[in-house]
Amino acid sequence: MKFDHEIVGKIGSMALIRRDEHDIDYNVFSRLGMDLSPDFIWVSSGAVEIGRLDYMKRNNGKQLEGIDDFIKSDYAAQGQHILMENYRRFIKPQYSVRQILVEHQHFNNPEKREFIRQLLLRSVKQNAISIVNYNDSVSSEEIRKMELYGLKQNNTDVVECIDNDETAAQIAVLVRARLLILLTSAPGLLKDPNDPSTLIETVEGKDVYELVEKIGELEKYCNGSSRKGSQGMKAKLKFLEEPIKYGTTVIIGHSKYRLKDLIEGNVERTIFRVR
């Protein structure tokens, strides 16, 4: 199968912070910086959570109060530049770093999809690493729901991008990526979310149809999420079905590991692939 790009990767918000210390986990950024290259298109959550932590530091531990949409927008606007600053700090200096903020409307419009595809693929040729994030700072849930409702009246196949797992999956499809890596605060897909020894290491099928069927069967093990607003492992499984249909191999693994070790299978992970 022909692929236009090597790797799309994604990291979740909670994998970028030291939860107990209410601070950024700079070790994670350092590990990513060692491995990221233009072979990667990188989808990064974290702007909202990092913005929240930064606001608390500057306001005696207090958090914003009020309307959830406004709070999320304010935190995202505060955290976005900190997120990008840390990627630039740790990524090798010979590579350019580009921020690309996307919204659901970009994936539901053929012209906008193609524009983003060309932008991402040009960046690879120009020795640049694209860091993609949903544009939470200008996103209103009420407006998004209205827009999505309008789209669904004419099209049942609508991309919502409520979660960056979906954003990463859509980008993997858009650029026809050979590999999609999802970094989390768990070692992979667990039968029991509280027991790391129940890790499911390999999910395979003789073809994409059998593999997608097996993924559907695994959803029964997925309950809960790591933070408010996150859809958890069940959503990851649902979103990765589409890139798998295009031949993409998917890896879910812990953010404490080097990307190259996850790719090469030197550490624990869950890999989804056609035999």
SULBELBEL-V938050 format. One record per backbone hydrogen bond with DSSP energy under -1.0 kcal/mol. CO is the residue of the C=O (numbers start at 1). NH is the residue of the N-H. E is the energy in kcal/mol with one decimal. If there is no record, write none. Layout:
BEGIN
co: (CO & CO)
nh: (NH & NH)
e: (E & E)
END
This chain:
BEGIN
co: (5 & 6 & 7 & 8 & 9 & 10 & 11 & 13 & 16 & 18 & 23 & 24 & 25 & 26 & 27 & 28 & 29 & 30 & 31 & 32 & 37 & 39 & 41 & 42 & 43 & 46 & 47 & 48 & 49 & 50 & 51 & 52 & 53 & 54 & 56 & 59 & 67 & 68 & 69 & 70 & 71 & 72 & 73 & 74 & 75 & 76 & 79 & 80 & 81 & 82 & 83 & 84 & 85 & 86 & 87 & 92 & 96 & 98 & 100 & 102 & 103 & 104 & 109 & 110 & 111 & 112 & 113 & 114 & 115 & 116 & 117 & 118 & 119 & 120 & 121 & 122 & 123 & 124 & 127 & 129 & 130 & 131 & 132 & 133 & 134 & 135 & 136 & 140 & 141 & 142 & 143 & 144 & 145 & 146 & 147 & 148 & 151 & 151 & 156 & 163 & 164 & 165 & 166 & 167 & 168 & 169 & 170 & 171 & 172 & 176 & 176 & 178 & 179 & 180 & 181 & 182 & 183 & 184 & 189 & 192 & 195 & 196 & 198 & 201 & 203 & 205 & 207 & 208 & 209 & 210 & 211 & 212 & 213 & 214 & 218 & 219 & 227 & 232 & 233 & 234 & 235 & 236 & 240 & 241 & 243 & 244 & 249 & 250 & 251 & 252 & 253 & 254 & 258 & 259 & 260 & 261 & 270 & 271 & 272 & 273)
nh: (178 & 179 & 41 & 181 & 43 & 183 & 45 & 16 & 25 & 23 & 18 & 26 & 29 & 30 & 31 & 32 & 33 & 34 & 35 & 36 & 40 & 7 & 9 & 132 & 11 & 50 & 51 & 52 & 53 & 54 & 55 & 56 & 57 & 58 & 61 & 62 & 71 & 72 & 73 & 74 & 75 & 76 & 77 & 78 & 79 & 80 & 83 & 84 & 85 & 86 & 87 & 88 & 89 & 90 & 91 & 95 & 129 & 131 & 133 & 135 & 106 & 107 & 113 & 114 & 115 & 116 & 117 & 118 & 119 & 120 & 121 & 122 & 123 & 124 & 125 & 126 & 128 & 127 & 96 & 98 & 42 & 100 & 44 & 102 & 136 & 138 & 139 & 144 & 145 & 146 & 147 & 148 & 149 & 150 & 151 & 152 & 154 & 155 & 158 & 167 & 168 & 169 & 170 & 171 & 172 & 173 & 174 & 175 & 177 & 4 & 5 & 249 & 8 & 251 & 10 & 253 & 12 & 255 & 200 & 195 & 198 & 199 & 191 & 271 & 273 & 275 & 211 & 212 & 213 & 214 & 215 & 216 & 217 & 218 & 221 & 222 & 230 & 236 & 237 & 238 & 239 & 240 & 244 & 245 & 248 & 247 & 180 & 272 & 182 & 270 & 184 & 257 & 262 & 263 & 264 & 266 & 252 & 203 & 250 & 205)
e: (-1.8 & -2.0 & -1.8 & -2.4 & -3.7 & -3.7 & -2.3 & -1.8 & -2.8 & -1.3 & -3.7 & -1.1 & -1.2 & -2.4 & -2.4 & -2.5 & -2.5 & -1.5 & -1.1 & -2.9 & -2.5 & -2.0 & -2.4 & -3.4 & -1.8 & -2.9 & -2.2 & -2.2 & -2.2 & -2.3 & -2.4 & -2.3 & -2.0 & -1.4 & -3.1 & -2.0 & -2.4 & -2.8 & -2.2 & -2.6 & -2.7 & -2.4 & -2.3 & -1.6 & -2.5 & -2.2 & -2.6 & -2.1 & -2.3 & -1.9 & -1.6 & -2.7 & -2.0 & -1.5 & -2.4 & -2.0 & -3.0 & -3.6 & -2.0 & -2.8 & -1.5 & -1.2 & -2.8 & -2.1 & -2.0 & -2.4 & -2.5 & -2.5 & -2.1 & -2.7 & -2.4 & -2.4 & -2.0 & -1.4 & -1.5 & -1.6 & -2.6 & -1.4 & -2.0 & -2.8 & -2.6 & -2.7 & -2.9 & -2.2 & -2.2 & -1.3 & -1.5 & -2.8 & -2.6 & -1.9 & -2.5 & -2.7 & -2.4 & -2.1 & -2.1 & -2.3 & -1.2 & -1.3 & -1.2 & -1.5 & -2.7 & -2.2 & -2.7 & -2.2 & -2.3 & -1.9 & -2.7 & -2.5 & -2.4 & -1.2 & -1.4 & -2.2 & -2.4 & -2.8 & -2.2 & -2.1 & -1.3 & -2.3 & -3.0 & -2.5 & -2.1 & -1.2 & -1.7 & -2.2 & -2.1 & -2.8 & -2.1 & -2.6 & -1.9 & -2.1 & -2.1 & -2.0 & -1.6 & -1.2 & -2.0 & -1.6 & -1.7 & -1.4 & -2.3 & -1.9 & -2.8 & -2.1 & -1.8 & -1.7 & -2.2 & -1.9 & -2.7 & -3.1 & -3.0 & -2.4 & -2.4 & -1.5 & -1.8 & -2.5 & -2.2 & -2.3 & -2.7 & -2.8 & -2.1 & -1.2)
END
